[in-house]
Amino acid sequence: MKLATRLFVTTSLLVTAAVGGLTVGADRLLGRHLEDEVAQGLEREARLVADLLPPDSLRWPEFARELGARIGQRVTLIDAKGRVRGDTEFDRASLDRLENHLLRPEVQQALSAGVGRAERLSASTNERRMYVAVGGGPPGLAVVRVSTTLAAVDAQVDAVQGTVALVGLAALLVTGALAWLISREVAKPLVQLGGAARAIADGRPPAFPDSTVPEVAQHIVALRAMHQQLDQRFTDLVREREETGTLIETMADGVVAADARGTIVTLNRAARRLLGYGPDDAFPALAELFHEKATRDLVATVLAGHEAEPHELERGGRTLLVTGRGLPNGGGLLVIRDVTELRRLEAVRRDFVANVSHELKTPLTSIAGYAETLATEASPGTQTERFARPILSNARRMHRLVDDLLDLSRIESGRWQPDPERVDVRGLAVADTGSGIAPEHLPRIFERFYRPDPGRSRQEGGTGLGLAIVKHLVEAHGGRVEAHSLLGKGTTIRMFFPEAEVAA
């Protein structure tokens, strides 16, 4: 059903209900009001009759007929036993044949409360009558009752109901016509407004209606403003997406993105090149992109919504570093970096350090030996002894530096392999009570040659390689190392080793 039809039907039903309610209300309220007025009039007449009755009971029948004829109502005189002693409609001879009125409701009320009232159909005329009885009268009489027909009241009520019905019908017709016009005035722009909203949702240009109804016009203005904002935001999103796509496509690192089902949705040019795919080659799902078990485990971790540790793999003679993390809406993102040149440079650096260290070790051994001989044979306090001691100290310091460099080179190159054995390390966790390390230096103390206080370290003979060697040794065992320090209180180095089965 159309909106205009629904509005028309609803309004018409409301008006019909209102007219019906008004008609029923008029029937009840007006009828009750008129009946109350009739009852009050009958009560006054009954009391007047009671006051005018003569003391002689023999005159009551004729007096009831005479008074009833004068006031135009039926007058009935009833004694305490319920016998009719006079009635406007019956002569003296007929009174004995009338039934006892003691149990009539209006008589019972008059005897108990002084006034009684009742309405019922007349047995003779079959029309509604009202009976009002009052207690009192001359001795021997208990109740004076006056009754009248309610035909006039019913006629007045029927006339009012007819008038209300005609007015209501006219109001219904006028209201229906107005409701039809107003419903069309309201419904048409609302329907057009719905069409405009659907057009916006479908991405089509919307056609906004005009309306003279203020409330509808406000919705039209709001929808037009919303469309303009959405259009601007869509334009901005398209531009940002294009910029992001261009940025990703021009990155030197490979970028691979997959949705929650593992289907690859983004694969930039660098990723295609590093993974061996041509510009137009189809590519599989993310879980099938790699064949190495470690890398497939990394992909599974990413698709599970977690961040994965970096992993290196060989592909086409090149060394690739793969990192990844899960996306908030499901799926995952991989970043592939070509570290072939970096690894080559690291190998060159390690070889250079190892070669230089080997070349320096022999002359340093000679220098230290000669300096120790001179310092030992020279007399104390002589110039020879004063020169030989610093030469010997610095030669030994350089010798330690060369040994540390050789150890670090062997660890980094993989020529040194740990020989693990089971020990209880819980009683070890290394600590000092020295001057401590400032917080800004803690992130770098495991770097080679890094010293928070170079002057003091140099005076104490430090080379800046000790913690770097510790870090590499712990990591070679599959563990990790942490440093905690407070200035003025000392430093604590904690090493964590995984539990592993070792040969007995």
ZITADA-V265207 format. One record per residue. N is the residue number from 1. SS is DSSP state (H for helix, E for strand, C for the rest). BURIAL is I if it has 16 or more other C-alpha atoms within 10 Angstrom, else O. D_FIRST is the distance of its C-alpha to the first C-alpha in Angstrom with 1 decimal. Layout:
n->N ss->SS burial->BURIAL d_first->D_FIRST
n->N ss->SS burial->BURIAL d_first->D_FIRST
This chain:
n->1 ss->C burial->O d_first->0.0
n->2 ss->C burial->O d_first->3.8
n->3 ss->H burial->O d_first->6.6
n->4 ss->H burial->I d_first->8.5
n->5 ss->H burial->O d_first->6.5
n->6 ss->H burial->O d_first->6.5
n->7 ss->H burial->I d_first->10.1
n->8 ss->H burial->I d_first->11.1
n->9 ss->H burial->I d_first->10.3
n->10 ss->H burial->O d_first->12.0
n->11 ss->H burial->I d_first->14.8
n->12 ss->H burial->I d_first->15.4
n->13 ss->H burial->O d_first->15.7
n->14 ss->H burial->O d_first->18.1
n->15 ss->H burial->I d_first->20.1
n->16 ss->H burial->I d_first->20.4
n->17 ss->H burial->O d_first->21.6
n->18 ss->H burial->O d_first->24.0
n->19 ss->H burial->I d_first->25.4
n->20 ss->H burial->O d_first->25.8
n->21 ss->H burial->O d_first->27.5
n->22 ss->H burial->I d_first->29.7
n->23 ss->H burial->I d_first->30.7
n->24 ss->H burial->O d_first->31.7
n->25 ss->H burial->O d_first->33.5
n->26 ss->H burial->I d_first->35.4
n->27 ss->H burial->I d_first->36.4
n->28 ss->H burial->O d_first->37.8
n->29 ss->H burial->O d_first->39.2
n->30 ss->H burial->I d_first->40.7
n->31 ss->H burial->I d_first->42.0
n->32 ss->H burial->O d_first->43.6
n->33 ss->H burial->O d_first->45.1
n->34 ss->H burial->I d_first->46.6
n->35 ss->H burial->I d_first->47.9
n->36 ss->H burial->O d_first->49.5
n->37 ss->H burial->O d_first->51.3
n->38 ss->H burial->I d_first->52.5
n->39 ss->H burial->I d_first->53.7
n->40 ss->H burial->O d_first->55.6
n->41 ss->H burial->O d_first->57.2
n->42 ss->H burial->I d_first->58.2
n->43 ss->H burial->I d_first->59.8
n->44 ss->H burial->O d_first->61.8
n->45 ss->H burial->I d_first->63.0
n->46 ss->H burial->I d_first->63.9
n->47 ss->H burial->I d_first->66.0
n->48 ss->H burial->O d_first->67.7
n->49 ss->H burial->I d_first->68.6
n->50 ss->H burial->I d_first->69.9
n->51 ss->H burial->O d_first->72.1
n->52 ss->H burial->O d_first->73.4
n->53 ss->C burial->I d_first->74.3
n->54 ss->C burial->O d_first->78.1
n->55 ss->C burial->O d_first->80.0
n->56 ss->C burial->O d_first->81.2
n->57 ss->H burial->O d_first->78.8
n->58 ss->H burial->O d_first->80.1
n->59 ss->H burial->O d_first->78.6
n->60 ss->H burial->I d_first->75.0
n->61 ss->H burial->I d_first->73.7
n->62 ss->H burial->I d_first->74.7
n->63 ss->H burial->I d_first->73.6
n->64 ss->H burial->I d_first->70.1
n->65 ss->H burial->I d_first->69.7
n->66 ss->H burial->O d_first->71.1
n->67 ss->H burial->I d_first->68.9
n->68 ss->H burial->I d_first->65.8
n->69 ss->H burial->O d_first->66.4
n->70 ss->H burial->O d_first->67.0
n->71 ss->H burial->O d_first->63.9
n->72 ss->C burial->O d_first->61.7
n->73 ss->C burial->I d_first->60.7
n->74 ss->E burial->I d_first->61.8
n->75 ss->E burial->I d_first->64.5
n->76 ss->E burial->I d_first->65.5
n->77 ss->E burial->I d_first->68.5
n->78 ss->E burial->I d_first->68.6
n->79 ss->C burial->I d_first->71.4
n->80 ss->C burial->O d_first->71.3
n->81 ss->C burial->O d_first->71.3
n->82 ss->C burial->I d_first->68.3
n->83 ss->C burial->I d_first->70.3
n->84 ss->E burial->I d_first->69.3
n->85 ss->E burial->I d_first->72.2
n->86 ss->E burial->I d_first->70.7
n->87 ss->E burial->I d_first->67.5
n->88 ss->C burial->I d_first->66.6
n->89 ss->C burial->I d_first->65.5
n->90 ss->E burial->I d_first->68.5
n->91 ss->C burial->O d_first->72.2
n->92 ss->H burial->O d_first->74.9
n->93 ss->H burial->O d_first->75.5
n->94 ss->H burial->O d_first->71.8
n->95 ss->H burial->I d_first->71.4
n->96 ss->C burial->O d_first->73.0
n->97 ss->C burial->O d_first->70.4
n->98 ss->C burial->O d_first->67.4
n->99 ss->C burial->O d_first->66.0
n->100 ss->C burial->O d_first->66.6
n->101 ss->C burial->I d_first->64.1
n->102 ss->C burial->I d_first->65.0
n->103 ss->C burial->O d_first->61.8
n->104 ss->C burial->O d_first->59.4
n->105 ss->H burial->I d_first->57.1
n->106 ss->H burial->I d_first->58.0
n->107 ss->H burial->I d_first->61.7
n->108 ss->H burial->I d_first->61.4
n->109 ss->H burial->I d_first->59.7
n->110 ss->H burial->I d_first->62.4
n->111 ss->H burial->I d_first->65.2
n->112 ss->H burial->O d_first->63.8
n->113 ss->H burial->O d_first->62.2
n->114 ss->C burial->O d_first->63.8
n->115 ss->E burial->I d_first->60.5
n->116 ss->E burial->I d_first->58.2
n->117 ss->E burial->I d_first->54.9
n->118 ss->E burial->I d_first->52.9
n->119 ss->E burial->I d_first->50.4
n->120 ss->E burial->O d_first->50.4
n->121 ss->E burial->O d_first->50.4
n->122 ss->C burial->O d_first->53.7
n->123 ss->C burial->O d_first->55.5
n->124 ss->C burial->O d_first->57.0
n->125 ss->C burial->O d_first->54.2
n->126 ss->C burial->O d_first->51.1
n->127 ss->C burial->O d_first->49.7
n->128 ss->E burial->I d_first->48.8
n->129 ss->E burial->I d_first->51.9
n->130 ss->E burial->I d_first->52.7
n->131 ss->E burial->I d_first->56.0
n->132 ss->E burial->I d_first->57.8
n->133 ss->E burial->I d_first->61.1
n->134 ss->E burial->I d_first->63.6
n->135 ss->E burial->I d_first->66.7
n->136 ss->C burial->I d_first->70.0
n->137 ss->C burial->I d_first->72.4
n->138 ss->C burial->O d_first->76.1
n->139 ss->C burial->O d_first->77.8
n->140 ss->C burial->O d_first->76.7
n->141 ss->C burial->I d_first->73.2
n->142 ss->C burial->I d_first->70.4
n->143 ss->E burial->I d_first->67.1
n->144 ss->E burial->I d_first->66.1
n->145 ss->E burial->I d_first->62.7
n->146 ss->E burial->I d_first->60.9
n->147 ss->E burial->I d_first->57.8
n->148 ss->E burial->I d_first->55.6
n->149 ss->E burial->I d_first->52.6
n->150 ss->C burial->I d_first->49.1
n->151 ss->H burial->O d_first->48.0
n->152 ss->H burial->O d_first->48.2
n->153 ss->H burial->I d_first->46.1
n->154 ss->H burial->I d_first->43.5
n->155 ss->H burial->O d_first->43.6
n->156 ss->H burial->I d_first->43.1
n->157 ss->H burial->I d_first->40.2
n->158 ss->H burial->O d_first->38.6
n->159 ss->H burial->O d_first->39.2
n->160 ss->H burial->I d_first->37.6
n->161 ss->H burial->I d_first->34.6
n->162 ss->H burial->O d_first->34.2
n->163 ss->H burial->O d_first->34.5
n->164 ss->H burial->I d_first->32.0
n->165 ss->H burial->I d_first->29.6
n->166 ss->H burial->O d_first->30.1
n->167 ss->H burial->O d_first->29.8
n->168 ss->H burial->I d_first->26.6
n->169 ss->H burial->O d_first->25.1
n->170 ss->H burial->O d_first->26.2
n->171 ss->H burial->O d_first->24.8
n->172 ss->H burial->I d_first->21.5
n->173 ss->H burial->O d_first->21.4
n->174 ss->H burial->O d_first->22.6
n->175 ss->H burial->I d_first->20.4
n->176 ss->H burial->I d_first->17.3
n->177 ss->H burial->O d_first->18.5
n->178 ss->H burial->O d_first->19.3
n->179 ss->H burial->I d_first->16.0
n->180 ss->H burial->I d_first->14.2
n->181 ss->H burial->O d_first->16.9
n->182 ss->H burial->I d_first->16.9
n->183 ss->H burial->I d_first->13.1
n->184 ss->H burial->I d_first->13.4
n->185 ss->H burial->I d_first->16.7
n->186 ss->H burial->I d_first->15.4
n->187 ss->H burial->I d_first->12.0
n->188 ss->H burial->I d_first->13.7
n->189 ss->H burial->I d_first->16.5
n->190 ss->H burial->I d_first->14.5
n->191 ss->H burial->O d_first->12.6
n->192 ss->H burial->I d_first->16.0
n->193 ss->H burial->I d_first->17.6
n->194 ss->H burial->O d_first->15.6
n->195 ss->H burial->I d_first->16.8
n->196 ss->H burial->I d_first->20.2
n->197 ss->H burial->I d_first->20.3
n->198 ss->H burial->O d_first->19.5
n->199 ss->H burial->O d_first->22.2
n->200 ss->H burial->I d_first->24.6
n->201 ss->H burial->O d_first->24.0
n->202 ss->H burial->O d_first->24.7
n->203 ss->C burial->O d_first->27.8
n->204 ss->C burial->O d_first->26.7
n->205 ss->C burial->O d_first->27.3
n->206 ss->C burial->I d_first->24.4
n->207 ss->C burial->O d_first->23.4
n->208 ss->C burial->I d_first->23.0
n->209 ss->C burial->I d_first->21.4
n->210 ss->C burial->O d_first->23.1
n->211 ss->C burial->I d_first->22.0
n->212 ss->C burial->O d_first->24.0
n->213 ss->C burial->O d_first->22.3
n->214 ss->H burial->O d_first->24.9
n->215 ss->H burial->O d_first->22.8
n->216 ss->H burial->I d_first->20.5
n->217 ss->H burial->I d_first->23.7
n->218 ss->H burial->O d_first->25.3
n->219 ss->H burial->O d_first->22.7
n->220 ss->H burial->I d_first->23.2
n->221 ss->H burial->O d_first->26.9
n->222 ss->H burial->O d_first->26.8
n->223 ss->H burial->I d_first->24.8
n->224 ss->H burial->I d_first->27.3
n->225 ss->H burial->O d_first->30.2
n->226 ss->H burial->O d_first->28.9
n->227 ss->H burial->I d_first->28.6
n->228 ss->H burial->O d_first->32.2
n->229 ss->H burial->O d_first->33.5
n->230 ss->H burial->O d_first->32.0
n->231 ss->H burial->O d_first->33.4
n->232 ss->H burial->O d_first->36.7
n->233 ss->H burial->O d_first->36.8
n->234 ss->H burial->O d_first->35.9
n->235 ss->H burial->O d_first->38.7
n->236 ss->H burial->O d_first->41.0
n->237 ss->H burial->O d_first->40.1
n->238 ss->H burial->O d_first->40.7
n->239 ss->H burial->O d_first->44.0
n->240 ss->H burial->O d_first->45.1
n->241 ss->H burial->O d_first->44.2
n->242 ss->H burial->O d_first->46.3
n->243 ss->H burial->O d_first->49.1
n->244 ss->H burial->O d_first->49.0
n->245 ss->H burial->O d_first->49.0
n->246 ss->H burial->O d_first->51.9
n->247 ss->H burial->O d_first->53.8
n->248 ss->H burial->I d_first->53.3
n->249 ss->H burial->I d_first->54.3
n->250 ss->C burial->O d_first->57.5
n->251 ss->C burial->O d_first->58.6
n->252 ss->C burial->O d_first->61.9
n->253 ss->C burial->I d_first->60.6
n->254 ss->E burial->I d_first->58.3
n->255 ss->E burial->I d_first->54.8
n->256 ss->E burial->I d_first->52.7
n->257 ss->E burial->I d_first->49.2
n->258 ss->E burial->I d_first->47.1
n->259 ss->C burial->I d_first->43.7
n->260 ss->C burial->I d_first->43.1
n->261 ss->C burial->O d_first->43.5
n->262 ss->C burial->I d_first->46.8
n->263 ss->C burial->I d_first->45.8
n->264 ss->E burial->I d_first->47.7
n->265 ss->E burial->O d_first->45.6
n->266 ss->E burial->I d_first->48.4
n->267 ss->E burial->I d_first->52.0
n->268 ss->C burial->I d_first->53.9
n->269 ss->H burial->I d_first->56.9
n->270 ss->H burial->I d_first->59.5
n->271 ss->H burial->I d_first->58.0
n->272 ss->H burial->I d_first->58.0
n->273 ss->H burial->O d_first->61.6
n->274 ss->H burial->I d_first->62.8
n->275 ss->H burial->O d_first->61.1
n->276 ss->C burial->O d_first->62.3
n->277 ss->C burial->O d_first->59.0
n->278 ss->C burial->O d_first->58.8
n->279 ss->C burial->O d_first->56.2
n->280 ss->C burial->O d_first->54.2
n->281 ss->C burial->O d_first->55.1
n->282 ss->C burial->O d_first->52.3
n->283 ss->C burial->O d_first->52.8
n->284 ss->C burial->O d_first->52.1
n->285 ss->C burial->O d_first->50.2
n->286 ss->H burial->I d_first->51.8
n->287 ss->H burial->I d_first->53.3
n->288 ss->H burial->O d_first->55.1
n->289 ss->C burial->O d_first->56.3
n->290 ss->C burial->I d_first->59.6
n->291 ss->C burial->O d_first->62.2
n->292 ss->C burial->O d_first->64.4
n->293 ss->H burial->O d_first->63.7
n->294 ss->H burial->O d_first->64.1
n->295 ss->H burial->I d_first->61.6
n->296 ss->H burial->I d_first->59.1
n->297 ss->H burial->O d_first->59.5
n->298 ss->H burial->I d_first->58.8
n->299 ss->H burial->I d_first->55.6
n->300 ss->H burial->I d_first->54.5
n->301 ss->H burial->I d_first->55.2
n->302 ss->H burial->I d_first->53.1
n->303 ss->H burial->I d_first->50.1
n->304 ss->C burial->I d_first->50.4
n->305 ss->C burial->I d_first->49.7
n->306 ss->C burial->I d_first->53.4
n->307 ss->E burial->I d_first->55.9
n->308 ss->E burial->I d_first->58.6
n->309 ss->E burial->O d_first->62.3
n->310 ss->E burial->O d_first->63.6
n->311 ss->E burial->O d_first->65.0
n->312 ss->E burial->I d_first->67.3
n->313 ss->E burial->O d_first->67.3
n->314 ss->E burial->O d_first->69.2
n->315 ss->E burial->O d_first->67.3
n->316 ss->C burial->O d_first->69.1
n->317 ss->C burial->O d_first->72.3
n->318 ss->E burial->O d_first->70.5
n->319 ss->E burial->I d_first->69.9
n->320 ss->E burial->I d_first->66.3
n->321 ss->E burial->I d_first->65.2
n->322 ss->E burial->I d_first->61.7
n->323 ss->E burial->I d_first->59.8
n->324 ss->E burial->I d_first->56.2
n->325 ss->E burial->I d_first->53.6
n->326 ss->E burial->I d_first->50.1
n->327 ss->C burial->I d_first->47.1
n->328 ss->C burial->O d_first->44.7
n->329 ss->C burial->O d_first->41.7
n->330 ss->C burial->I d_first->43.7
n->331 ss->C burial->I d_first->46.0
n->332 ss->E burial->I d_first->49.3
n->333 ss->E burial->I d_first->51.5
n->334 ss->E burial->I d_first->55.0
n->335 ss->E burial->I d_first->57.5
n->336 ss->E burial->I d_first->60.5
n->337 ss->E burial->I d_first->63.6
n->338 ss->E burial->I d_first->66.6
n->339 ss->C burial->O d_first->69.6
n->340 ss->H burial->O d_first->72.2
n->341 ss->H burial->O d_first->74.2
n->342 ss->H burial->O d_first->73.9
n->343 ss->H burial->O d_first->75.3
n->344 ss->H burial->O d_first->78.1
n->345 ss->H burial->O d_first->79.0
n->346 ss->H burial->O d_first->79.1
n->347 ss->H burial->O d_first->81.4
n->348 ss->H burial->O d_first->83.6
n->349 ss->H burial->O d_first->83.8
n->350 ss->H burial->I d_first->84.7
n->351 ss->H burial->O d_first->87.3
n->352 ss->H burial->O d_first->88.7
n->353 ss->H burial->I d_first->89.0
n->354 ss->H burial->I d_first->90.5
n->355 ss->H burial->O d_first->93.0
n->356 ss->H burial->O d_first->94.0
n->357 ss->H burial->I d_first->94.3
n->358 ss->H burial->O d_first->96.7
n->359 ss->H burial->O d_first->98.7
n->360 ss->H burial->O d_first->99.0
n->361 ss->H burial->I d_first->100.0
n->362 ss->H burial->O d_first->103.5
n->363 ss->H burial->O d_first->104.7
n->364 ss->H burial->I d_first->103.3
n->365 ss->H burial->O d_first->105.3
n->366 ss->H burial->O d_first->108.4
n->367 ss->H burial->I d_first->107.9
n->368 ss->H burial->I d_first->107.3
n->369 ss->H burial->O d_first->110.4
n->370 ss->H burial->O d_first->112.7
n->371 ss->H burial->I d_first->111.4
n->372 ss->H burial->I d_first->111.9
n->373 ss->H burial->O d_first->115.5
n->374 ss->H burial->I d_first->116.2
n->375 ss->H burial->I d_first->114.8
n->376 ss->H burial->O d_first->116.7
n->377 ss->H burial->O d_first->120.1
n->378 ss->C burial->O d_first->120.0
n->379 ss->C burial->O d_first->121.7
n->380 ss->C burial->O d_first->119.4
n->381 ss->C burial->O d_first->118.8
n->382 ss->C burial->O d_first->119.9
n->383 ss->H burial->O d_first->117.9
n->384 ss->H burial->O d_first->117.4
n->385 ss->H burial->I d_first->115.9
n->386 ss->H burial->O d_first->113.6
n->387 ss->H burial->O d_first->112.3
n->388 ss->H burial->I d_first->112.0
n->389 ss->H burial->I d_first->109.9
n->390 ss->H burial->O d_first->106.8
n->391 ss->H burial->I d_first->107.2
n->392 ss->H burial->I d_first->107.0
n->393 ss->H burial->O d_first->104.1
n->394 ss->H burial->O d_first->101.9
n->395 ss->H burial->I d_first->102.9
n->396 ss->H burial->I d_first->101.8
n->397 ss->H burial->I d_first->98.5
n->398 ss->H burial->I d_first->97.8
n->399 ss->H burial->I d_first->98.8
n->400 ss->H burial->I d_first->96.1
n->401 ss->H burial->I d_first->93.6
n->402 ss->H burial->I d_first->94.4
n->403 ss->H burial->I d_first->94.2
n->404 ss->H burial->I d_first->90.7
n->405 ss->H burial->I d_first->89.6
n->406 ss->H burial->I d_first->90.9
n->407 ss->H burial->I d_first->89.1
n->408 ss->H burial->I d_first->85.8
n->409 ss->H burial->I d_first->86.2
n->410 ss->H burial->I d_first->86.9
n->411 ss->H burial->I d_first->83.8
n->412 ss->H burial->I d_first->81.4
n->413 ss->H burial->O d_first->82.8
n->414 ss->C burial->O d_first->82.3
n->415 ss->C burial->O d_first->86.1
n->416 ss->C burial->O d_first->86.1
n->417 ss->C burial->O d_first->84.5
n->418 ss->C burial->O d_first->84.2
n->419 ss->C burial->O d_first->86.1
n->420 ss->C burial->O d_first->84.1
n->421 ss->C burial->O d_first->85.6
n->422 ss->C burial->O d_first->84.2
n->423 ss->C burial->O d_first->85.2
n->424 ss->C burial->O d_first->84.1
n->425 ss->C burial->O d_first->82.7
n->426 ss->C burial->O d_first->81.4
n->427 ss->C burial->O d_first->84.7
n->428 ss->C burial->O d_first->84.9
n->429 ss->C burial->O d_first->81.9
n->430 ss->C burial->O d_first->84.6
n->431 ss->E burial->O d_first->85.0
n->432 ss->C burial->O d_first->87.4
n->433 ss->C burial->O d_first->88.1
n->434 ss->C burial->O d_first->88.7
n->435 ss->C burial->O d_first->87.3
n->436 ss->C burial->I d_first->83.8
n->437 ss->C burial->I d_first->81.4
n->438 ss->C burial->O d_first->79.1
n->439 ss->H burial->O d_first->75.3
n->440 ss->H burial->O d_first->74.9
n->441 ss->H burial->O d_first->77.4
n->442 ss->H burial->O d_first->76.0
n->443 ss->C burial->O d_first->73.4
n->444 ss->C burial->O d_first->76.2
n->445 ss->C burial->I d_first->79.2
n->446 ss->C burial->I d_first->78.7
n->447 ss->C burial->O d_first->79.0
n->448 ss->C burial->I d_first->82.4
n->449 ss->C burial->I d_first->85.0
n->450 ss->C burial->I d_first->82.7
n->451 ss->C burial->I d_first->84.7
n->452 ss->C burial->I d_first->83.4
n->453 ss->C burial->O d_first->86.9
n->454 ss->H burial->O d_first->88.8
n->455 ss->H burial->O d_first->92.0
n->456 ss->H burial->O d_first->92.3
n->457 ss->H burial->O d_first->91.2
n->458 ss->H burial->O d_first->93.8
n->459 ss->H burial->O d_first->96.6
n->460 ss->C burial->O d_first->95.7
n->461 ss->C burial->I d_first->95.7
n->462 ss->C burial->I d_first->91.9
n->463 ss->C burial->I d_first->90.6
n->464 ss->C burial->I d_first->86.8
n->465 ss->C burial->I d_first->86.2
n->466 ss->H burial->I d_first->86.6
n->467 ss->H burial->I d_first->82.9
n->468 ss->H burial->I d_first->81.7
n->469 ss->H burial->I d_first->83.9
n->470 ss->H burial->I d_first->82.6
n->471 ss->H burial->I d_first->79.0
n->472 ss->H burial->I d_first->79.7
n->473 ss->H burial->I d_first->81.7
n->474 ss->H burial->I d_first->79.0
n->475 ss->H burial->O d_first->76.3
n->476 ss->H burial->I d_first->78.5
n->477 ss->C burial->I d_first->78.4
n->478 ss->C burial->O d_first->74.6
n->479 ss->C burial->O d_first->74.5
n->480 ss->E burial->I d_first->73.8
n->481 ss->E burial->I d_first->75.7
n->482 ss->E burial->O d_first->74.8
n->483 ss->E burial->I d_first->76.8
n->484 ss->E burial->O d_first->76.6
n->485 ss->E burial->I d_first->78.9
n->486 ss->E burial->O d_first->79.7
n->487 ss->C burial->O d_first->82.1
n->488 ss->C burial->O d_first->85.3
n->489 ss->C burial->O d_first->84.5
n->490 ss->E burial->O d_first->84.5
n->491 ss->E burial->I d_first->82.4
n->492 ss->E burial->I d_first->81.0
n->493 ss->E burial->O d_first->80.1
n->494 ss->E burial->O d_first->78.0
n->495 ss->E burial->I d_first->77.8
n->496 ss->E burial->I d_first->75.3
n->497 ss->C burial->O d_first->76.2
n->498 ss->C burial->O d_first->74.1
n->499 ss->C burial->O d_first->75.5
n->500 ss->C burial->O d_first->76.8
n->501 ss->C burial->O d_first->79.0
n->502 ss->C burial->O d_first->82.5
n->503 ss->C burial->O d_first->85.5
n->504 ss->C burial->O d_first->88.0
